[in-house]
Protein backbone atom coordinates (compact mmCIF):
# COMPACT_ATOMS: atom_id res chain seq x y z
CA UNK A 1 0.00 0.00 0.00
CA UNK A 2 1.36 3.41 -0.98
CA UNK A 3 2.07 6.12 1.55
CA UNK A 4 -0.80 8.59 1.57
CA UNK A 5 -0.98 12.24 2.51
CA UNK A 6 -3.35 13.61 5.15
CA UNK A 7 -5.59 15.27 2.54
CA UNK A 8 -5.81 12.07 0.50
CA UNK A 9 -6.69 9.98 3.56
CA UNK A 10 -9.25 12.57 4.62
CA UNK A 11 -11.06 12.34 1.27
CA UNK A 12 -10.77 8.56 0.89
CA UNK A 13 -11.94 7.67 4.41
CA UNK A 14 -14.41 10.52 4.90
CA UNK A 15 -12.63 11.83 7.99
CA UNK A 16 -11.85 15.52 8.41
CA UNK A 17 -8.22 16.59 8.77
CA UNK A 18 -9.15 18.05 12.15
CA UNK A 19 -10.43 14.64 13.28
CA UNK A 20 -7.24 12.97 12.02
CA UNK A 21 -5.20 15.38 14.14
CA UNK A 22 -7.43 14.58 17.11
CA UNK A 23 -6.83 10.85 16.61
CA UNK A 24 -3.11 11.52 16.52
CA UNK A 25 -3.19 13.63 19.69
CA UNK A 26 -4.99 10.76 21.45
CA UNK A 27 -2.38 8.26 20.29
CA UNK A 28 -4.68 6.25 18.04
CA UNK A 29 -2.71 6.76 14.81
CA UNK A 30 0.60 8.33 13.83
CA UNK A 31 1.64 10.22 10.74
CA UNK A 32 5.22 10.43 9.60
CA UNK A 33 7.30 12.83 7.58
CA UNK A 34 9.25 11.45 4.65
CA UNK A 35 12.68 12.94 4.07
CA UNK A 36 12.54 15.62 1.44
CA UNK A 37 8.72 15.67 1.57
CA UNK A 38 6.91 18.57 3.20
CA UNK A 39 3.58 16.83 3.89
CA UNK A 40 2.62 14.44 6.66
CA UNK A 41 1.86 10.94 5.40
CA UNK A 42 0.43 7.68 6.70
CA UNK A 43 1.96 4.28 6.15
CA UNK A 44 0.10 0.98 5.68
CA UNK A 45 0.07 0.07 9.40
CA UNK A 46 -1.51 3.38 10.41
CA UNK A 47 -4.07 3.22 7.62
CA UNK A 48 -5.20 -0.20 8.85
CA UNK A 49 -5.32 1.18 12.36
CA UNK A 50 -7.38 4.13 11.11
CA UNK A 51 -9.86 1.69 9.60
CA UNK A 52 -10.21 0.03 13.02
CA UNK A 53 -10.73 3.42 14.67
CA UNK A 54 -13.41 4.39 12.14
CA UNK A 55 -15.32 1.13 12.68
CA UNK A 56 -15.21 1.51 16.46
CA UNK A 57 -16.32 5.15 16.25
CA UNK A 58 -19.26 4.12 14.05
CA UNK A 59 -20.18 1.76 16.90
CA UNK A 60 -20.15 4.85 19.18
CA UNK A 61 -17.15 3.73 21.19
CA UNK A 62 -15.53 6.83 22.80
CA UNK A 63 -12.07 7.84 21.61
CA UNK A 64 -10.44 7.19 24.99
CA UNK A 65 -11.89 3.69 25.12
CA UNK A 66 -10.72 3.02 21.56
CA UNK A 67 -7.19 3.79 22.73
CA UNK A 68 -7.54 1.19 25.50
CA UNK A 69 -8.92 -1.36 23.03
CA UNK A 70 -6.19 -0.89 20.42
CA UNK A 71 -3.35 -0.77 22.94
CA UNK A 72 -4.52 -3.54 25.30
CA UNK A 73 -3.90 -7.20 24.46
CA UNK A 74 -6.19 -8.35 27.29
CA UNK A 75 -9.42 -9.62 25.71
CA UNK A 76 -11.29 -9.43 29.04
CA UNK A 77 -10.71 -5.67 29.19
CA UNK A 78 -12.01 -5.20 25.66
CA UNK A 79 -15.07 -7.35 26.39
CA UNK A 80 -15.80 -5.27 29.48
CA UNK A 81 -15.60 -2.05 27.43
CA UNK A 82 -18.00 -3.47 24.84
CA UNK A 83 -20.44 -4.58 27.57
CA UNK A 84 -20.32 -1.14 29.16
CA UNK A 85 -21.20 0.48 25.84
CA UNK A 86 -23.99 -2.04 25.25
CA UNK A 87 -25.46 -1.06 28.62
CA UNK A 88 -25.29 2.63 27.68
CA UNK A 89 -26.98 1.87 24.35
CA UNK A 90 -29.76 0.05 26.20
CA UNK A 91 -30.25 3.17 28.29
CA UNK A 92 -30.37 5.34 25.16
CA UNK A 93 -32.88 2.99 23.55
CA UNK A 94 -35.06 3.21 26.66
CA UNK A 95 -34.74 7.00 26.60
CA UNK A 96 -35.71 7.21 22.93
CA UNK A 97 -38.63 4.87 23.60
CA UNK A 98 -39.86 7.20 26.34
CA UNK A 99 -39.57 10.23 24.07
CA UNK A 100 -41.44 8.36 21.34
CA UNK A 101 -44.26 7.51 23.76
CA UNK A 102 -44.55 11.17 24.73
CA UNK A 103 -44.65 12.23 21.07
CA UNK A 104 -47.23 9.51 20.43
CA UNK A 105 -49.35 10.94 23.25
CA UNK A 106 -49.05 14.40 21.64
CA UNK A 107 -50.22 12.95 18.29
CA UNK A 108 -53.21 11.30 19.97
CA UNK A 109 -54.16 14.53 21.73
CA UNK A 110 -53.82 16.54 18.51
CA UNK A 111 -55.86 14.03 16.51
CA UNK A 112 -58.52 14.10 19.21
CA UNK A 113 -58.73 17.86 19.81
CA UNK A 114 -57.45 19.56 16.65
CA UNK A 115 -59.47 20.17 13.50
CA UNK A 116 -58.26 22.28 10.58
CA UNK A 117 -56.51 24.81 12.78
CA UNK A 118 -53.71 23.74 15.08
CA UNK A 119 -54.80 23.62 18.71
CA UNK A 120 -52.03 23.26 21.27
CA UNK A 121 -54.32 23.53 24.29
CA UNK A 122 -53.61 19.87 25.06
CA UNK A 123 -50.16 20.95 26.23
CA UNK A 124 -51.86 22.65 29.18
CA UNK A 125 -53.53 19.45 30.41
CA UNK A 126 -52.63 18.19 33.88
CA UNK A 127 -51.16 14.95 32.57
CA UNK A 128 -49.02 16.72 29.96
CA UNK A 129 -47.80 19.30 32.46
CA UNK A 130 -46.82 16.55 34.89
CA UNK A 131 -44.78 14.81 32.18
CA UNK A 132 -43.20 18.05 30.98
CA UNK A 133 -42.22 19.05 34.52
CA UNK A 134 -40.17 15.88 34.79
CA UNK A 135 -38.28 16.78 31.60
CA UNK A 136 -36.47 19.89 32.81
CA UNK A 137 -34.11 20.59 29.94
CA UNK A 138 -30.44 21.37 30.37
CA UNK A 139 -28.12 23.15 27.97
CA UNK A 140 -25.08 21.26 26.78
CA UNK A 141 -23.09 21.87 23.60
CA UNK A 142 -25.85 24.25 22.46
CA UNK A 143 -28.24 21.29 22.28
CA UNK A 144 -31.17 20.48 24.54
CA UNK A 145 -30.49 17.18 26.28
CA UNK A 146 -32.40 15.29 28.93
CA UNK A 147 -30.86 13.32 31.77
CA UNK A 148 -31.71 9.64 32.17
CA UNK A 149 -33.23 10.28 35.59
CA UNK A 150 -35.63 12.76 34.03
CA UNK A 151 -36.53 10.32 31.25
CA UNK A 152 -37.11 7.52 33.74
CA UNK A 153 -39.37 9.82 35.75
CA UNK A 154 -41.25 10.78 32.59
CA UNK A 155 -41.63 7.11 31.63
CA UNK A 156 -43.08 6.34 35.05
CA UNK A 157 -45.55 9.22 34.82
CA UNK A 158 -46.44 8.33 31.24
CA UNK A 159 -47.17 4.71 32.15
CA UNK A 160 -49.58 5.91 34.82
CA UNK A 161 -51.56 7.80 32.19
CA UNK A 162 -51.70 5.04 29.57
CA UNK A 163 -54.97 3.78 31.04
CA UNK A 164 -57.40 6.15 32.72
CA UNK A 165 -60.17 4.88 34.98
CA UNK A 166 -63.04 6.67 36.67
CA UNK A 167 -66.51 5.98 38.02
CA UNK A 168 -69.39 7.07 35.78
CA UNK A 169 -72.86 7.75 37.25
CA UNK A 170 -75.98 7.68 35.06
CA UNK A 171 -79.25 9.47 35.86
CA UNK A 172 -82.81 9.61 34.54
CA UNK A 173 -82.99 13.35 33.91
CA UNK A 174 -82.10 14.43 37.44
CA UNK A 175 -78.32 14.68 36.93
CA UNK A 176 -78.39 18.46 37.49
CA UNK A 177 -80.08 17.89 40.86
CA UNK A 178 -77.42 15.33 41.77
CA UNK A 179 -74.67 17.75 40.72
CA UNK A 180 -76.02 20.39 43.10
CA UNK A 181 -76.15 17.84 45.91
CA UNK A 182 -72.60 16.59 45.40
CA UNK A 183 -71.18 20.09 44.94
CA UNK A 184 -72.65 21.04 48.31
CA UNK A 185 -71.55 17.82 49.99
CA UNK A 186 -67.92 17.99 48.86
CA UNK A 187 -67.57 21.79 48.46
CA UNK A 188 -66.46 21.46 44.82
CA UNK A 189 -67.77 22.56 41.43
CA UNK A 190 -68.66 20.27 38.54
CA UNK A 191 -66.42 20.77 35.50
CA UNK A 192 -67.00 20.66 31.75
CA UNK A 193 -70.80 20.57 31.91
CA UNK A 194 -72.31 19.86 28.49
CA UNK A 195 -76.04 19.43 27.83
CA UNK A 196 -77.46 17.16 25.17
CA UNK A 197 -78.88 20.13 23.25
CA UNK A 198 -75.37 21.63 22.89
CA UNK A 199 -73.70 18.46 21.61
CA UNK A 200 -73.25 18.03 17.84
CA UNK A 201 -75.31 15.22 16.30
CA UNK A 202 -74.34 13.23 13.22
CA UNK A 203 -77.91 13.24 11.93
CA UNK A 204 -80.71 15.78 12.20
CA UNK A 205 -82.93 13.60 14.36
CA UNK A 206 -84.45 15.53 17.26
CA UNK A 207 -83.75 14.73 20.88
CA UNK A 208 -86.49 12.93 22.79
CA UNK A 209 -89.01 15.49 24.03
CA UNK A 210 -88.08 17.06 27.34
CA UNK A 211 -84.43 15.91 27.28
CA UNK A 212 -82.85 19.02 25.73
CA UNK A 213 -81.48 20.26 29.04
CA UNK A 214 -80.37 16.86 30.26
CA UNK A 215 -76.69 16.58 31.13
CA UNK A 216 -74.63 14.79 28.49
CA UNK A 217 -71.33 14.99 30.31
CA UNK A 218 -69.68 16.48 33.36
CA UNK A 219 -67.30 15.38 36.09
CA UNK A 220 -66.58 16.03 39.72
CA UNK A 221 -62.86 16.28 40.36
CA UNK A 222 -62.03 15.09 43.84
CA UNK A 223 -58.62 16.31 45.01
CA UNK A 224 -55.72 16.94 42.63
CA UNK A 225 -55.66 13.53 40.94
CA UNK A 226 -56.20 14.15 37.22
CA UNK A 227 -57.38 10.56 36.80
CA UNK A 228 -59.59 10.02 39.85
CA UNK A 229 -62.83 11.85 39.11
CA UNK A 230 -66.52 10.96 38.96
CA UNK A 231 -68.24 11.32 35.58
CA UNK A 232 -71.99 12.05 35.45
CA UNK A 233 -74.64 12.10 32.71
CA UNK A 234 -78.35 11.72 31.97
CA UNK A 235 -79.61 8.87 29.79
CA UNK A 236 -81.88 9.98 26.96
CA UNK A 237 -82.64 6.64 25.28
CA UNK A 238 -83.11 3.00 26.13
CA UNK A 239 -84.32 1.59 29.41
CA UNK A 240 -84.23 3.93 32.42
CA UNK A 241 -81.49 3.44 34.99
CA UNK A 242 -82.28 1.34 38.02
CA UNK A 243 -80.36 1.19 41.27
CA UNK A 244 -77.16 -0.71 40.53
CA UNK A 245 -77.40 -0.11 36.78
CA UNK A 246 -76.59 3.56 37.10
CA UNK A 247 -72.94 3.07 38.06
CA UNK A 248 -70.33 2.50 35.35
CA UNK A 249 -66.58 2.01 35.36
CA UNK A 250 -65.20 4.37 32.69
CA UNK A 251 -61.93 3.21 31.11
CA UNK A 252 -59.91 5.20 28.56
CA UNK A 253 -57.48 3.16 26.45
CA UNK A 254 -54.67 4.23 24.16
CA UNK A 255 -56.04 2.86 20.87
CA UNK A 256 -59.31 2.06 19.13
CA UNK A 257 -58.14 -1.52 18.63
CA UNK A 258 -57.68 -1.87 22.39
CA UNK A 259 -61.27 -0.66 22.93
CA UNK A 260 -62.66 -3.19 20.46
CA UNK A 261 -60.59 -6.01 21.98
CA UNK A 262 -61.79 -5.19 25.51
CA UNK A 263 -65.40 -5.04 24.30
CA UNK A 264 -65.13 -8.48 22.65
CA UNK A 265 -63.82 -10.00 25.87
CA UNK A 266 -66.30 -8.37 28.25
CA UNK A 267 -69.40 -9.12 26.17
CA UNK A 268 -68.83 -12.90 26.41
CA UNK A 269 -71.47 -14.11 28.82
CA UNK A 270 -72.55 -10.54 29.43
CA UNK A 271 -74.83 -8.02 27.73
CA UNK A 272 -73.45 -5.87 24.93
CA UNK A 273 -74.66 -2.29 24.97
CA UNK A 274 -73.57 -0.01 22.15
CA UNK A 275 -70.90 -1.70 20.03
CA UNK A 276 -67.61 0.16 19.41
CA UNK A 277 -68.39 3.22 17.30
CA UNK A 278 -67.24 6.78 16.70
CA UNK A 279 -68.64 9.89 18.36
CA UNK A 280 -67.78 13.54 17.85
CA UNK A 281 -65.39 13.45 20.82
CA UNK A 282 -63.66 10.12 20.15
CA UNK A 283 -62.87 7.67 17.38
CA UNK A 284 -64.14 4.69 19.36
CA UNK A 285 -66.45 4.21 22.35
CA UNK A 286 -68.71 1.40 23.59
CA UNK A 287 -70.52 0.16 26.65
CA UNK A 288 -71.08 -3.36 27.94
CA UNK A 289 -72.27 -5.18 31.07
CA UNK A 290 -70.01 -8.13 31.83
CA UNK A 291 -71.15 -11.52 33.10
CA UNK A 292 -70.71 -10.35 36.69
CA UNK A 293 -73.14 -7.47 36.23
CA UNK A 294 -70.44 -4.77 36.12
CA UNK A 295 -71.18 -1.88 33.71
CA UNK A 296 -68.30 -0.62 31.58
CA UNK A 297 -67.82 2.48 29.43
CA UNK A 298 -64.70 2.01 27.28
CA UNK A 299 -63.31 4.65 24.94
CA UNK A 300 -60.24 5.53 22.94
CA UNK A 301 -58.40 8.27 24.82
N, C-alpha and C positions, 0 to 999 in steps of 0.2 A: 504494500500500500504506500502511495506517495505521501510525502510530507505535505501538509495542507496549512495554508495561512488561516488566521483568525477569521477574516472576512469570508473566506470560502467555507469554512466549517459552519459559521453562523448561518449562511444561506442554505447549505446542504442539510443541516440538522434542524433548522427552524428555531435556533436559539440565539437570542440577542448577544451582541458582543459584551454588553454590560453583565448579562447573566454568566457568560463564560468567565469574565473576570471574577465574578462572585464565587463561582465554583473553584477557581484557582486559589482565591484568598482563603477558602475553607478547606483547602488541601484535597479536593476531590480529583482534580486533574492538574497537569503541569504543561505549560508551553515551553518551548526552547527557542534559543536564537542560534541560527546557523551562521557560521563564520562567513563574513562578507555579504550577509543578507540582513536587511534592516527590519524585516517584519518578524513578528513572533509566529512560530509554527507548531503544529502538533504532529507527533509521530504516531505510528500504528497502535502502540500500546495505550496511549492516552485517548485516541479516538475510540478504541474498544471500551475503555473505561467511561468515556463520555456517553456512549450508548447505554451502558448500565445505569448511569446517573439519570439519563432521560427517562428510561423505563421506570425506575423507582420514583422519580418525581411525578410521572403520570399516575402512579399508584398512590400519590399524595403522601409519600414518605418525606418527612422534614429533612432539610439539608444536613443538619447535624447528625441525625440518625443514619443518613446515607453514608456519612464518613465512618461511623462505627461499623456499619455493615461491610463496606469495602475494605476496611483496614483490620477487621477482626476475623481470624480463622475459626473462632469458636461458633459452631452451628447453633448451640443452645442460645447464645446471645442474640443471634439473628432471628431465631424463631420467636424469642421473647419480644423483640421489637415489632415483628409482624403481628403478633397477637395483640400487642398494645394498640397498634394502629387499627386492627380489626374492631377492637372494643370501641375506639373513638368513632369509627365509621358507623357502628351500630347506634351510638348515641346520636350521630348526625341524622341517621335514617329516622330514628324516633322523633327527633326535632322536626324534620321536614314533614313527617306524617302528622304531627300535631298542627303545624302551620297549614297543611292541606285541609285538615278537618275544620279549622277555623274559617278558611276561605270557602269551604263547602257550605258551612253554616251561613256565611254571608250571601252566597248564591241562592240558597233556599229562602232566606229572608227577602232578598230582592225579588225573586220570582213570585213570592207570596204577596208582597206589599206594593211592588212597583208596577206601573202600567207603561204608558208611552214615555212619560217624563221620569227621570231618575229621582228616586226618593230614598234618601239616606237616613230617614228617621229611625230605621231599625238599629242604627249604631248607638242610639240613645237608650235602647232597652236595657233592663236590669241585668239580664244574662250576658249581653254583649259587653256592658260596662265592667262587669265582674271579670270577664276574660281579659279585656283590654288592660285593666288595672294590674293584672299579673304579668303583663308583658311590657314592663317599664323599659324603654329602649335606652341603650347606651351608645355613645359615639366612639367609634374606633376606626382609624384609617379612613375617616370621612364616610364610613358606611354605617348603616344602622344594623347592629347585631343584637341578638337576644341570648342571654345566658341560659344554660341548660336548666338551672333551677327554676327560672321563670317559665321555660317551656313545659317543664314537668308540672308546675303549678297550673298552667293553662290547660294542660291535658287532663288533669284531675277535675278542674272546674268544668271543662267541656264535656267530659264523660257524665257528669252529674246532670247535664242538660240535654243529653241525647234522648232521654225518655221523660216526658212530663206527665205527672199524674195529679188529678184533683177530684174532689167529690162534686157531682153535678146534681142539683135538686130540681125536680120538675113540678109544676103547679098547674091547676085548672083555672087559670085566669086571675088568681089572687096572688101572683108573684110580687106585685108592687106592694101589697099589704105585708107580705112576708119580709120584703126588703126593709120596710119601715120598722118592723119589729126587730130584725136582727141589727140594724144600724143603731137602734136605741140600746139594745142589749149589750153590744160589744163596743159602743162608742166609736164607730167607724162609718165610712161612707161607701156605698156601692160604686163601682167603677165601670166605665165603658157601657153604660146602659143603652141598649138599642131596642126599639119597639118593632113589632112585625111590620107596621105600616111604613117604616123608614128603610126597611131592608129591600134591596133590589130583588126582583123576581124574574126568572128566566122566561116565563110566559106571562100573559096578561090576565090570567085567571084571578078573580077577586079573592080576597081573604074571606073566610067564613064570617058571617054577620056577627058584629059585636066583639071581634077579636083584634080590631085595628090597633088598639092601645095595649094589647098584651105585650109582655116582655119577651123579646126573642133571645136576648143574651145580656148578662151582666155577671159580675163576680164580686165577692167580698174578700178582700185581701187581709188575712189575719197575720199580723206581725210583718217582718221584713223579708220573709221567704218568698221569692219570686215564683216558686213552684206551688207552694202550699196555699191554695185559695179555694173558695167554694163558688162554683158556677151555679147560676140560677136562670130558669126560663119558664115560660108558659107554653103548654101544648096547645096547638090549634087544630089538630086533626087526629083521627084515630080514637081509640078507647080512652076515656078519662083516666087519670092517674088514681090509683088506690094506695092506701098505706102500704109501704114496702116496695111498690112499683115506682115510686117517685124519687128514688135515690139511685144515681148512676155513678159508676167510676169512669172518669173521663181520662183517656190516655192519648197523648200526642206522640206519634212515632216519626222517625226521620225519613221515611219514604212511603210512597203510595203502595208499593209492593208489600211492605211490611204490614200496612193496614189490611190489605186484602188477605194476606197469609193469616193474620191474627183472627180475622172474621171467619175464615174457613175452619179454623180450629175450634173456635168458641161456639159456632152454630151446631156442631155435632152433638146431638142429644139435647140441644137447647132450642130456642125459638129465635129465628132470624128476624130482625126488624127491617130497617132499610138497608139494602145491600150497598156495598161500597160504590159511591158516586161522587160527582163533583158538585160543589156549591160555590157561591161567589167568593167565599173567604178561604176556600181550600180546594185542592185538586182531588182529594179523596176523604170521605167521611162515611161512617156506617154506625149502626147500633145493633146490639144483639143481647139476648138474655141467655146465659149459659145454662148447662144442665143442673147447676146448683141453685138457680134462681137469681144469680147476680146479674145486674144490668150494666152493660158496657157501652160507652160512647168511645169510638176510636177514630182518630183523624190524623192526616198527614200534617206535621207541624211545618 
